[in-house]
C-alpha cells in the first residue's frame, strides 16, 4: 500500500496546548504509514489546491482564530473529494466562529462549558472542570471508532454543543440542571460524532481540553481510531 499523507494544522488559543496535544498522535499516524506534515499557526495551506488534493487526512487543532474565504473553500473542496478531517475539543468544534460554512462542514459548534457552583469558582480554568459521563450509544457498539468502549467518566470541560441531525452520533454527554443554572431540563450534546461530506469523512471528539484528558485510555483510543477511520483509503 502506498504511503498516505497526513496534514496537521495547529495553533490558535494556547490554552488547548495545540503543539503538545497533536504531538501525542503524530507517532500514531506515522506508525500507520502516514507521511506527516505539520503546519504551525496558519490555515493558508488549505488554499493550496494541488497540495490538498493529495492529502488523505487533515488533523486540525486550531481553537477560535479566523480563516480566509479561499482557505475554507479549499478545505471544504478537499474533504468533498475524499480528504478526511478530524480533531477534538475546541481544535475542531470551536474553530473560526465567524464562519457558518465551517460550522456546516463540521456539524457541531461549542456553545459553552457550564462550570462549578459560583461559590467554588476561583477565576482560573479549573472553574470549568466538572465530573461528567460520556455515554456510548447503541451505534457505537459496532463502529470501528468506538467498538468495545464502555461509558466512561471524566473531570474536565463538558461541552454543550449546537449541532444538527446530519451527524452520526456515537456518544453523548448530558448537562444536568443545577440550582444555579438558567436552563430547566437536562441538555444532551454529542460527545463523539462522525459525518460524511461528499467523498470525505469528518470525525469529532469533544473531550480533549488538554494532553492529560487526551491521555485518558478511552479518549486516546477513540481519537486514534477516529483519525484512521476519517483518513482516505488508498
Secondary structure, 3 states (H helix, E strand, C coil): CCCEEEEEEEEECHHHCHHHHHHHHHHHHHHCCEEEEEEECCCHHHHCHHHHCCCCEEEEEEEECCCCHHHHHHHHHHHHCCCEEEEECHHHHCECCCCHHHHHHHCEEEEECCCCCHHHCCCCHHHHCEEEEEEECHHHHHCCCCCCCCCEEEEECCCEEEECCCCEEEEEEEECCCCCCCCCCCEEEEEEEEEEECCEEEEEECCCCCHHHHCCHHHHHHHHHHHHHHCCCC
